[in-house]
């Protein structure tokens, strides 16, 4: 994921300003911009999923390839699936 910096002017109500102030102090951040980024980092994935980086995608492909080398396109019976889910 690229780390582009976007400059934005925001208007905060008193409560939002206080929340950002607390986050700034709690995490030892330099300013409220960093506090807003931290807040979004913590709760943003509830609304939008983060993009996978190249390293993660390569890891998933490797796991998938290894699985197909070991098992091929073997299908699992419902009994085998139930047994796995019970553990």
ChimeraX attribute file (.defattr): number of C-alpha atoms within 10 A of each C-alpha:
attribute: neighborCount
match mode: 1-to-1
recipient: residues
	/A:1	8
	/A:2	6
	/A:3	5
	/A:4	6
	/A:5	6
	/A:6	5
	/A:7	7
	/A:8	7
	/A:9	5
	/A:10	6
	/A:11	8
	/A:12	10
	/A:13	8
	/A:14	8
	/A:15	9
	/A:16	12
	/A:17	13
	/A:18	13
	/A:19	15
	/A:20	21
	/A:21	16
	/A:22	14
	/A:23	18
	/A:24	20
	/A:25	14
	/A:26	10
	/A:27	11
	/A:28	11
	/A:29	14
	/A:30	10
	/A:31	13
	/A:32	18
	/A:33	14
	/A:34	16
	/A:35	22
	/A:36	18
	/A:37	12
	/A:38	17
	/A:39	15
	/A:40	13
	/A:41	11
	/A:42	10
	/A:43	10
	/A:44	13
	/A:45	10
	/A:46	9
	/A:47	8
	/A:48	8
	/A:49	8
	/A:50	11
	/A:51	9
	/A:52	9
	/A:53	10
	/A:54	9
	/A:55	8
	/A:56	11
	/A:57	11
	/A:58	11
	/A:59	11
	/A:60	11
	/A:61	11
	/A:62	12
	/A:63	12
	/A:64	12
	/A:65	13
	/A:66	12
	/A:67	12
	/A:68	12
	/A:69	10
	/A:70	10
	/A:71	10
	/A:72	10
	/A:73	9
	/A:74	8
	/A:75	8
	/A:76	8
	/A:77	9
	/A:78	9
	/A:79	9
	/A:80	10
	/A:81	10
	/A:82	10
	/A:83	10
	/A:84	9
	/A:85	8
	/A:86	6
	/A:87	5
